[in-house]
Amino acid sequence: MLLRTFSTAALFVTVLSTVAGAQTPIPAIAAASKAMGVDTLTSITYSGTARNGSFGQSKSIGDPMGPVNVTQINAYIRTINFAPPATPDALVSRATGTTVPPTVPGAPSPTPGVFNQNITGTQASGGWTQALNIWTTPWGFVKGAANAAPNSITLRQEGGQQVIAYSPANLKSPSGQAYLVTGYLDNQNLVTKVETRVENAVVGDLPVVFEYSNYQNLNGVQVPTRIAQRQAGLLTFDANIMAATPNPQNLTQLLTPPAPAAPAAGVAPQPAAPAAPAAPPAVEAQMLGPGAFKITGNYTSLALDMGDHILVVESGGSDARGLEVMAAAKRAIPNKPVRFVVNSHPHFDHASGLAAAVAEGATILTHRNNEPVLEQLLAGPRTLTGDSLSKVTNRRTNVVEAVADRDVRRGTNGKVVELHHVVNEHSDGMLAVYLPAEKALWTADVTVVNPTPAQLGIVRSVVQEVNRLNLDYNSWIPAHPPNPDRPLTKADVTAAAGAN
Ligand SMILES: [Zn+2]
């Protein structure tokens, strides 16, 4: 997630100035503040158990809470300070708990870890992506609405609930639009749901919804003992809350992460990172063979001359990178349209350049397991991003085309590009791209240089597929080049797959 860097403590104070009780003239908000115990609430801590999914990075893109992607969080505890923080870098929200990561077939048993979701005052005042985590809580919503300018609030009835919407002051999306946060109050004046939208490179205006139910009065504050979060309509987090304390005495301690463990005796501390940032790597098209180019720049795409059009493999992890890839492809293969862009798999670090490909007029080719969800994700409104696709008038629909397990593309010039579904635990819709004339195999997220034990399982399953398919290759081209970059061969792949 991007965080814009402008921010001051003062901004946070402005966003968040309702500390002592609601002054709102809107009766529904005042009633909710009283009913929820928010009038005197300046901070809260609550605890229970939770499950955290992997939105945009799951094996099945439509199931962020799938068995290999869901992390169980025991002793989940979250603390929120609604008052201005002592310093801009002090935490205003901290969630933590010991984790039981998912078991992934072919990977070593996971070791328990620690969940950490920390938000500083600077982060909460710098962008809605972080701030929404505070203002979409039931108490944060009531406080935000109570503090909103009355003429910015709308009120309506829906299904027996009162629906209140307001725009948070001071935070604007990259396109310059105000955000909107909407809360639903039941007939007890309890917040049952809060929804908002935030910019996302794949989804555009990403809907983020929190559902709150099974309220209990815990120490004088109304707390939903059941919390569920959905992003783009997909369940991404849920929690069962067992305890809560309003205005905890030990707030500072609760909001202070433990100091990092001291290095063991005799272990030299890590050297400081070099001060000067490295220049961004050059984006250039390197020829692999006639009409076949590798587009570099710390991410490897391919541009292939299909005679009457260009086929691009992968448009990268951002709108900017997507635009660079489109431009580099058209420079390498002039006067032809980019008609197709292959998406290796729909993880957001490989799908965030697709909007630029759609803006270019290309059709996205992805494995059929991804097609319905990817189509839906790319189809939504884009009023917040200000990206290339948001500037296209008359946007096309049906921009994603499903490909089967094996899809051979033949250009009018005889160029052959083979797309192969490779089965693995990382993504159930992963395509590898084989260029028979160049004897080159392009893959994403199959790490053959110093793979971790978990990555080794993916290498082995993909190599097994490639051998089964009898793909005769010399050159192995990874989307994420090794650091330092070097050409990889079949021998590197075989050695990695055989390593213990
Ligand atoms: Zn991935």
Residues whose N, C-alpha, C, O or C-beta is under 5 A from the ligand:
A	BS01	ZN	H347 D445
